[in-house]
Amino acid sequence: MSLGTTTSLAFKRTTDEKTGSIVTQLTPDSSVCNRNYFYQKCFTEDGNKLLISANFDTERNYHLLDLHNETAIQLTEGKGDNVFGGFLTTQDDALIFVKNNKQLIRVDLKNQEHSVLYEVAKGWVGYGTWVPNSACTKVVAIEIKDTDYMELDSWQKFAQFYHQKPRCRLISIDLKTGQRTTIFEENIWLGHPLYRPNDDNTIAFCHEGPHDLVETRMWMIDEKGDNMRKVYEQSEEESCTHEFFVPDGSKMMFVSYRPNTNKRQLCSVDAQTLAFKVEAEMPACSHLMSNYDGSLVVGDGSGTPVDVADNTGHGIENDPNLYLINLSDASIRPITEHNTSWKVLNGDRQINHPHPSFTPDDKSVLYSSDVNGTPAIYLATL
């Protein structure tokens, strides 16, 4: 299939008998499909179109799905798409994504014209999810020395990479000029770079690796490389994961958990003062994302974490539910069951993670699951 090809889709709708949620399967069982990373923009502002990844042909490429017409138009082609890190621009006029760990590319949504915005320098590899500022004029990213890099196609390699202490640099890229600025560089595995919404001077990143081995996961730094600070001082045996900025920029939220319990905490820090708060006690959710002002949070129930060194201490029963956490009235309720397997598929560790997030109108949640045998994309009403 080539650029601009339109694929017809037949949505499947069911009603959850326990919760009343209407669940719509957007992509077919015959393809491998996923949504992008949970804090990357995937919906157009009007909520009518959705960025997805799908191998309707042989390669997993980006498509723009029309929720009214039940069709998807192909935006990219060939091998090498980073199918989790891509995002729609703030202006709803383009897709921006990384190709072959080497090129940052802009794709015009109207004509699928490709423009290279940035080329990774020789000797380095573009790693992970690259995230824009609110105006979508620049992105913050991680690059790793090519002599240290390896494909992380299993959780065993994930752990190995942590101990390897790869040479990483946190960078900012001007999307107009392609100019790269190095913010911080060190022999430690860096990940999850984030611009604070509506505040280009504040950048967050993490020390990546098995959660129970990383002593301080979350960090902030000024854009010029000054004022590096811990976001939160973890206590002994505490693990933290899946941090994100509330889209209005007010807080950073994250998951905190400890061994020998199936309960977790949704926590936050004020984005300016770093004042800490436990927002909610919750079931064993892995990924969480809030609506714009942080009043609602969606989370995906999970099982024994695979990204820890001590699997025995963290062993828990699998929780198959998606949960709605309402911080306005401190309520938590199931939305529907995602029932994903969490399995690694063909070296892809993320493909069967739900990664739930809200639609722009807060009336539904988007998630991925392989409940019907292959990874597919779903919407569930609230």
One Martini backbone bead per residue (centre of mass of N, CA, C, O) as a GRO file, in nm:
protein
  382
    1MET     BB    1   0.100   0.033   0.016
    2SER     BB    2   0.029   0.379  -0.021
    3LEU     BB    3   0.012   0.691  -0.025
    4GLY     BB    4  -0.336   0.770   0.028
    5THR     BB    5  -0.459   0.520   0.110
    6THR     BB    6  -0.781   0.373   0.147
    7THR     BB    7  -0.938   0.222   0.432
    8SER     BB    8  -1.188   0.011   0.511
    9LEU     BB    9  -1.400   0.004   0.799
   10ALA     BB   10  -1.558  -0.216   1.055
   11PHE     BB   11  -1.713  -0.147   1.313
   12LYS     BB   12  -1.737  -0.274   1.654
   13ARG     BB   13  -2.025  -0.311   1.871
   14THR     BB   14  -2.053  -0.309   2.229
   15THR     BB   15  -2.195  -0.403   2.553
   16ASP     BB   16  -2.138  -0.366   2.877
   17GLU     BB   17  -2.309  -0.536   3.121
   18LYS     BB   18  -2.181  -0.401   3.385
   19THR     BB   19  -2.143  -0.074   3.281
   20GLY     BB   20  -2.261   0.023   2.977
   21SER     BB   21  -2.041   0.036   2.789
   22ILE     BB   22  -1.940   0.140   2.472
   23VAL     BB   23  -1.763  -0.076   2.252
   24THR     BB   24  -1.516   0.009   1.999
   25GLN     BB   25  -1.386  -0.146   1.721
   26LEU     BB   26  -1.168   0.002   1.483
   27THR     BB   27  -0.996  -0.258   1.421
   28PRO     BB   28  -0.891  -0.537   1.278
   29ASP     BB   29  -0.797  -0.874   1.332
   30SER     BB   30  -0.603  -0.886   1.062
   31SER     BB   31  -0.438  -0.671   1.227
   32VAL     BB   32  -0.171  -0.460   1.343
   33CYS     BB   33  -0.259  -0.239   1.613
   34ASN     BB   34  -0.198   0.107   1.734
   35ARG     BB   35  -0.146   0.341   1.957
   36ASN     BB   36  -0.003   0.588   2.085
   37TYR     BB   37   0.132   0.747   2.315
   38PHE     BB   38  -0.057   0.871   2.582
   39TYR     BB   39   0.079   1.187   2.554
   40GLN     BB   40   0.017   1.188   2.259
   41LYS     BB   41  -0.119   1.327   1.995
   42CYS     BB   42  -0.425   1.178   1.818
   43PHE     BB   43  -0.635   1.397   1.805
   44THR     BB   44  -0.828   1.602   1.683
   45GLU     BB   45  -0.988   1.870   1.811
   46ASP     BB   46  -1.283   1.750   1.714
   47GLY     BB   47  -1.256   1.417   1.733
   48ASN     BB   48  -1.274   1.281   1.423
   49LYS     BB   49  -0.962   1.213   1.432
   50LEU     BB   50  -0.709   0.937   1.415
   51LEU     BB   51  -0.409   0.822   1.520
   52ILE     BB   52  -0.247   0.535   1.369
   53SER     BB   53  -0.131   0.196   1.368
   54ALA     BB   54  -0.078  -0.018   1.067
   55ASN     BB   55  -0.088  -0.347   0.881
   56PHE     BB   56  -0.264  -0.354   0.603
   57ASP     BB   57  -0.016  -0.467   0.498
   58THR     BB   58   0.317  -0.521   0.598
   59GLU     BB   59   0.354  -0.252   0.738
   60ARG     BB   60   0.394  -0.032   1.006
   61ASN     BB   61   0.182   0.245   0.979
   62TYR     BB   62   0.050   0.549   0.930
   63HIS     BB   63  -0.287   0.663   1.012
   64LEU     BB   64  -0.599   0.833   0.933
   65LEU     BB   65  -0.887   0.822   1.121
   66ASP     BB   66  -1.233   0.817   1.042
   67LEU     BB   67  -1.506   0.812   1.259
   68HIS     BB   68  -1.742   0.856   1.051
   69ASN     BB   69  -1.641   0.679   0.784
   70GLU     BB   70  -1.457   0.431   0.847
   71THR     BB   71  -1.157   0.535   0.774
   72ALA     BB   72  -0.812   0.511   0.629
   73ILE     BB   73  -0.520   0.705   0.579
   74GLN     BB   74  -0.211   0.696   0.439
   75LEU     BB   75   0.107   0.848   0.563
   76THR     BB   76   0.304   0.599   0.547
   77GLU     BB   77   0.609   0.411   0.443
   78GLY     BB   78   0.763   0.145   0.521
   79LYS     BB   79   1.023   0.107   0.715
   80GLY     BB   80   1.083   0.248   1.059
   81ASP     BB   81   0.854   0.326   1.230
   82ASN     BB   82   0.764   0.507   1.510
   83VAL     BB   83   0.454   0.386   1.639
   84PHE     BB   84   0.451   0.567   1.927
   85GLY     BB   85   0.584   0.874   1.886
   86GLY     BB   86   0.380   0.999   1.728
   87PHE     BB   87   0.222   1.321   1.616
   88LEU     BB   88   0.005   1.574   1.629
   89THR     BB   89  -0.038   1.879   1.568
   90THR     BB   90  -0.174   2.157   1.702
   91GLN     BB   91  -0.288   2.241   1.398
   92ASP     BB   92  -0.379   1.977   1.232
   93ASP     BB   93  -0.150   1.941   0.968
   94ALA     BB   94   0.036   1.707   1.109
   95LEU     BB   95   0.285   1.464   1.114
   96ILE     BB   96   0.523   1.349   1.368
   97PHE     BB   97   0.823   1.147   1.315
   98VAL     BB   98   1.030   0.859   1.344
   99LYS     BB   99   1.294   0.728   1.128
  100ASN     BB  100   1.518   0.484   1.183
  101ASN     BB  101   1.646   0.656   1.426
  102LYS     BB  102   1.722   0.939   1.225
  103GLN     BB  103   1.439   1.079   1.142
  104LEU     BB  104   1.258   1.381   1.137
  105ILE     BB  105   0.913   1.387   1.031
  106ARG     BB  106   0.693   1.557   0.809
  107VAL     BB  107   0.330   1.519   0.752
  108ASP     BB  108   0.099   1.601   0.537
  109LEU     BB  109  -0.244   1.548   0.563
  110LYS     BB  110  -0.340   1.621   0.267
  111ASN     BB  111  -0.065   1.498   0.079
  112GLN     BB  112   0.184   1.338   0.228
  113GLU     BB  113   0.414   1.520   0.257
  114HIS     BB  114   0.766   1.501   0.301
  115SER     BB  115   0.974   1.629   0.580
  116VAL     BB  116   1.291   1.697   0.695
  117LEU     BB  117   1.381   1.827   1.019
  118TYR     BB  118   1.589   1.590   1.122
  119GLU     BB  119   1.927   1.467   1.179
  120VAL     BB  120   2.103   1.232   1.305
  121ALA     BB  121   2.400   1.201   1.413
  122LYS     BB  122   2.683   1.064   1.383
  123GLY     BB  123   2.690   0.813   1.644
  124TRP     BB  124   2.373   0.817   1.668
  125VAL     BB  125   2.049   0.747   1.835
  126GLY     BB  126   1.714   0.749   1.816
  127TYR     BB  127   1.511   0.753   2.116
  128GLY     BB  128   1.199   0.700   2.151
  129THR     BB  129   1.003   0.963   2.268
  130TRP     BB  130   0.909   1.257   2.102
  131VAL     BB  131   0.835   1.588   2.241
  132PRO     BB  132   0.635   1.856   2.239
  133ASN     BB  133   0.542   2.153   2.257
  134SER     BB  134   0.261   2.340   2.257
  135ALA     BB  135   0.337   2.487   1.969
  136CYS     BB  136   0.511   2.302   1.786
  137THR     BB  137   0.843   2.413   1.757
  138LYS     BB  138   0.946   2.170   1.944
  139VAL     BB  139   1.165   1.910   2.070
  140VAL     BB  140   1.214   1.647   2.295
  141ALA     BB  141   1.509   1.426   2.339
  142ILE     BB  142   1.679   1.108   2.273
  143GLU     BB  143   2.025   1.011   2.262
  144ILE     BB  144   2.241   0.736   2.152
  145LYS     BB  145   2.507   0.572   2.133
  146ASP     BB  146   2.578   0.337   1.891
  147THR     BB  147   2.778   0.158   2.075
  148ASP     BB  148   2.533   0.117   2.302
  149TYR     BB  149   2.316   0.020   2.124
  150MET     BB  150   1.997  -0.167   2.140
  151GLU     BB  151   1.750  -0.379   2.089
  152LEU     BB  152   1.442  -0.378   2.289
  153ASP     BB  153   1.294  -0.704   2.249
  154SER     BB  154   1.313  -0.736   2.569
  155TRP     BB  155   1.317  -0.751   2.918
  156GLN     BB  156   1.610  -0.845   2.941
  157LYS     BB  157   1.732  -0.603   2.781
  158PHE     BB  158   1.625  -0.385   2.960
  159ALA     BB  159   1.803  -0.464   3.203
  160GLN     BB  160   2.079  -0.463   3.060
  161PHE     BB  161   2.081  -0.159   2.979
  162TYR     BB  162   2.100  -0.041   3.261
  163HIS     BB  163   2.387  -0.170   3.334
  164GLN     BB  164   2.541  -0.036   3.082
  165LYS     BB  165   2.532   0.271   3.068
  166PRO     BB  166   2.452   0.466   2.846
  167ARG     BB  167   2.510   0.714   2.621
  168CYS     BB  168   2.331   1.016   2.689
  169ARG     BB  169   2.106   1.267   2.537
  170LEU     BB  170   1.949   1.571   2.599
  171ILE     BB  171   1.728   1.728   2.363
  172SER     BB  172   1.670   2.004   2.138
  173ILE     BB  173   1.439   2.084   1.860
  174ASP     BB  174   1.409   2.287   1.591
  175LEU     BB  175   1.151   2.272   1.350
  176LYS     BB  176   1.256   2.501   1.151
  177THR     BB  177   1.593   2.453   1.157
  178GLY     BB  178   1.715   2.179   1.309
  179GLN     BB  179   1.829   2.259   1.573
  180ARG     BB  180   2.057   2.145   1.819
  181THR     BB  181   2.028   2.102   2.182
  182THR     BB  182   2.220   2.036   2.459
  183ILE     BB  183   2.126   1.974   2.797
  184PHE     BB  184   2.217   1.662   2.857
  185GLU     BB  185   2.500   1.441   2.961
  186GLU     BB  186   2.534   1.075   3.011
  187ASN     BB  187   2.610   0.758   3.183
  188ILE     BB  188   2.278   0.712   3.138
  189TRP     BB  189   1.957   0.609   3.127
  190LEU     BB  190   1.736   0.784   2.925
  191GLY     BB  191   1.388   0.914   2.949
  192HIS     BB  192   1.092   1.066   2.909
  193PRO     BB  193   1.061   1.327   2.748
  194LEU     BB  194   0.938   1.664   2.863
  195TYR     BB  195   0.729   1.916   2.816
  196ARG     BB  196   0.591   2.163   2.968
  197PRO     BB  197   0.301   2.289   2.952
  198ASN     BB  198   0.335   2.626   2.881
  199ASP     BB  199   0.668   2.554   2.944
  200ASP     BB  200   0.978   2.563   2.793
  201ASN     BB  201   1.179   2.566   3.053
  202THR     BB  202   1.045   2.281   3.126
  203ILE     BB  203   1.206   1.964   3.180
  204ALA     BB  204   1.152   1.619   3.156
  205PHE     BB  205   1.291   1.313   3.301
  206CYS     BB  206   1.447   0.984   3.310
  207HIS     BB  207   1.551   0.703   3.486
  208GLU     BB  208   1.602   0.413   3.338
  209GLY     BB  209   1.451   0.099   3.441
  210PRO     BB  210   1.420  -0.091   3.687
  211HIS     BB  211   1.220   0.025   3.933
  212ASP     BB  212   1.378  -0.119   4.189
  213LEU     BB  213   1.671   0.025   4.098
  214VAL     BB  214   1.568   0.306   4.077
  215GLU     BB  215   1.607   0.571   4.293
  216THR     BB  216   1.562   0.815   4.070
  217ARG     BB  217   1.351   0.884   3.814
  218MET     BB  218   1.260   1.191   3.843
  219TRP     BB  219   1.320   1.489   3.638
  220MET     BB  220   1.436   1.831   3.622
  221ILE     BB  221   1.500   2.097   3.370
  222ASP     BB  222   1.629   2.342   3.217
  223GLU     BB  223   1.666   2.420   2.888
  224LYS     BB  224   1.980   2.521   2.942
  225GLY     BB  225   2.079   2.305   3.188
  226ASP     BB  226   1.962   2.402   3.448
  227ASN     BB  227   1.832   2.312   3.744
  228MET     BB  228   1.859   2.031   3.855
  229ARG     BB  229   1.586   1.810   3.971
  230LYS     BB  230   1.404   1.646   4.183
  231VAL     BB  231   1.077   1.550   4.190
  232TYR     BB  232   1.122   1.285   4.383
  233GLU     BB  233   1.160   1.117   4.695
  234GLN     BB  234   1.225   0.804   4.731
  235SER     BB  235   1.159   0.537   4.902
  236GLU     BB  236   1.209   0.253   5.031
  237GLU     BB  237   1.085   0.026   4.785
  238GLU     BB  238   1.006   0.242   4.586
  239SER     BB  239   0.813   0.278   4.288
  240CYS     BB  240   0.830   0.455   3.971
  241THR     BB  241   0.588   0.556   3.706
  242HIS     BB  242   0.436   0.703   3.446
  243GLU     BB  243   0.491   0.994   3.379
  244PHE     BB  244   0.298   1.311   3.363
  245PHE     BB  245   0.152   1.582   3.229
  246VAL     BB  246  -0.078   1.783   3.274
  247PRO     BB  247  -0.207   1.957   3.005
  248ASP     BB  248  -0.207   2.240   3.179
  249GLY     BB  249   0.076   2.220   3.367
  250SER     BB  250   0.031   2.187   3.689
  251LYS     BB  251   0.119   1.875   3.680
  252MET     BB  252   0.273   1.577   3.799
  253MET     BB  253   0.212   1.242   3.728
  254PHE     BB  254   0.216   0.916   3.910
  255VAL     BB  255   0.336   0.594   3.993
  256SER     BB  256   0.308   0.409   4.303
  257TYR     BB  257   0.505   0.125   4.436
  258ARG     BB  258   0.510  -0.190   4.622
  259PRO     BB  259   0.581  -0.457   4.775
  260ASN     BB  260   0.335  -0.682   4.878
  261THR     BB  261   0.113  -0.540   4.678
  262ASN     BB  262  -0.192  -0.447   4.483
  263LYS     BB  263  -0.141  -0.154   4.545
  264ARG     BB  264  -0.174   0.189   4.438
  265GLN     BB  265  -0.048   0.521   4.354
  266LEU     BB  266  -0.167   0.837   4.286
  267CYS     BB  267   0.052   1.096   4.201
  268SER     BB  268   0.187   1.433   4.280
  269VAL     BB  269   0.328   1.740   4.146
  270ASP     BB  270   0.405   2.047   4.143
  271ALA     BB  271   0.550   2.204   3.870
  272GLN     BB  272   0.695   2.427   4.059
  273THR     BB  273   0.723   2.325   4.378
  274LEU     BB  274   0.690   1.998   4.425
  275ALA     BB  275   0.441   1.935   4.565
  276PHE     BB  276   0.308   1.667   4.738
  277LYS     BB  277   0.056   1.408   4.631
  278VAL     BB  278  -0.205   1.194   4.709
  279GLU     BB  279  -0.471   1.131   4.500
  280ALA     BB  280  -0.482   0.795   4.500
  281GLU     BB  281  -0.615   0.496   4.566
  282MET     BB  282  -0.540   0.193   4.374
  283PRO     BB  283  -0.520  -0.016   4.159
  284ALA     BB  284  -0.310  -0.203   3.935
  285CYS     BB  285  -0.193   0.035   3.760
  286SER     BB  286   0.016   0.138   3.496
  287HIS     BB  287  -0.141   0.339   3.310
  288LEU     BB  288  -0.180   0.701   3.296
  289MET     BB  289  -0.440   0.957   3.226
  290SER     BB  290  -0.550   1.278   3.174
  291ASN     BB  291  -0.713   1.535   3.151
  292TYR     BB  292  -0.662   1.862   3.115
  293ASP     BB  293  -0.712   1.933   3.450
  294GLY     BB  294  -0.704   1.653   3.631
  295SER     BB  295  -0.998   1.535   3.724
  296LEU     BB  296  -0.934   1.296   3.527
  297VAL     BB  297  -0.859   0.937   3.528
  298VAL     BB  298  -0.692   0.679   3.345
  299GLY     BB  299  -0.663   0.315   3.390
  300ASP     BB  300  -0.463   0.004   3.374
  301GLY     BB  301  -0.494  -0.293   3.457
  302SER     BB  302  -0.264  -0.533   3.607
  303GLY     BB  303   0.022  -0.713   3.682
  304THR     BB  304   0.309  -0.833   3.697
  305PRO     BB  305   0.587  -0.676   3.672
  306VAL     BB  306   0.854  -0.668   3.418
  307ASP     BB  307   1.015  -0.386   3.528
  308VAL     BB  308   1.166  -0.579   3.743
  309ALA     BB  309   1.385  -0.763   3.948
  310ASP     BB  310   1.154  -0.841   4.171
  311ASN     BB  311   0.907  -1.062   4.102
  312THR     BB  312   0.816  -1.180   4.376
  313GLY     BB  313   0.749  -0.912   4.539
  314HIS     BB  314   0.548  -0.822   4.270
  315GLY     BB  315   0.333  -1.033   4.287
  316ILE     BB  316   0.024  -1.040   4.097
  317GLU     BB  317  -0.284  -1.018   4.000
  318ASN     BB  318  -0.471  -0.977   3.733
  319ASP     BB  319  -0.610  -0.669   3.596
  320PRO     BB  320  -0.863  -0.611   3.330
  321ASN     BB  321  -0.920  -0.310   3.388
  322LEU     BB  322  -1.074  -0.008   3.339
  323TYR     BB  323  -1.028   0.316   3.498
  324LEU     BB  324  -1.212   0.568   3.673
  325ILE     BB  325  -1.077   0.871   3.807
  326ASN     BB  326  -1.231   1.095   4.040
  327LEU     BB  327  -1.097   1.383   4.194
  328SER     BB  328  -1.359   1.539   4.284
  329ASP     BB  329  -1.495   1.258   4.449
  330ALA     BB  330  -1.306   0.998   4.496
  331SER     BB  331  -1.367   0.804   4.254
  332ILE     BB  332  -1.388   0.447   4.151
  333ARG     BB  333  -1.433   0.290   3.824
  334PRO     BB  334  -1.530   0.079   3.595
  335ILE     BB  335  -1.557   0.061   3.241
  336THR     BB  336  -1.384  -0.192   3.137
  337GLU     BB  337  -1.245  -0.462   2.973
  338HIS     BB  338  -0.939  -0.523   2.814
  339ASN     BB  339  -0.786  -0.810   2.814
  340THR     BB  340  -0.493  -0.810   2.788
  341SER     BB  341  -0.175  -0.985   2.768
  342TRP     BB  342   0.117  -0.820   2.749
  343LYS     BB  343   0.264  -0.927   2.512
  344VAL     BB  344   0.523  -0.999   2.326
  345LEU     BB  345   0.558  -0.893   1.971
  346ASN     BB  346   0.803  -0.928   1.771
  347GLY     BB  347   0.978  -0.742   1.986
  348ASP     BB  348   0.723  -0.590   2.111
  349ARG     BB  349   0.661  -0.449   2.430
  350GLN     BB  350   0.398  -0.237   2.368
  351ILE     BB  351   0.156  -0.346   2.186
  352ASN     BB  352  -0.015  -0.474   2.461
  353HIS     BB  353  -0.067  -0.191   2.566
  354PRO     BB  354  -0.322   0.024   2.639
  355HIS     BB  355  -0.279   0.332   2.678
  356PRO     BB  356  -0.481   0.528   2.806
  357SER     BB  357  -0.724   0.785   2.694
  358PHE     BB  358  -0.880   1.074   2.611
  359THR     BB  359  -1.107   1.236   2.468
  360PRO     BB  360  -1.167   1.567   2.406
  361ASP     BB  361  -1.472   1.533   2.558
  362ASP     BB  362  -1.459   1.303   2.795
  363LYS     BB  363  -1.656   1.043   2.686
  364SER     BB  364  -1.391   0.873   2.623
  365VAL     BB  365  -1.170   0.589   2.567
  366LEU     BB  366  -0.847   0.500   2.464
  367TYR     BB  367  -0.727   0.171   2.339
  368SER     BB  368  -0.536  -0.128   2.371
  369SER     BB  369  -0.580  -0.477   2.236
  370ASP     BB  370  -0.568  -0.862   2.229
  371VAL     BB  371  -0.848  -1.009   2.294
  372ASN     BB  372  -0.885  -1.116   1.969
  373GLY     BB  373  -0.547  -1.190   1.914
  374THR     BB  374  -0.499  -0.892   1.813
  375PRO     BB  375  -0.396  -0.587   1.784
  376ALA     BB  376  -0.616  -0.321   1.893
  377ILE     BB  377  -0.861  -0.054   1.868
  378TYR     BB  378  -1.037   0.139   2.125
  379LEU     BB  379  -1.365   0.246   2.243
  380ALA     BB  380  -1.494   0.385   2.559
  381THR     BB  381  -1.752   0.476   2.729
  382LEU     BB  382  -1.863   0.686   3.018
   0.00000   0.00000   0.00000
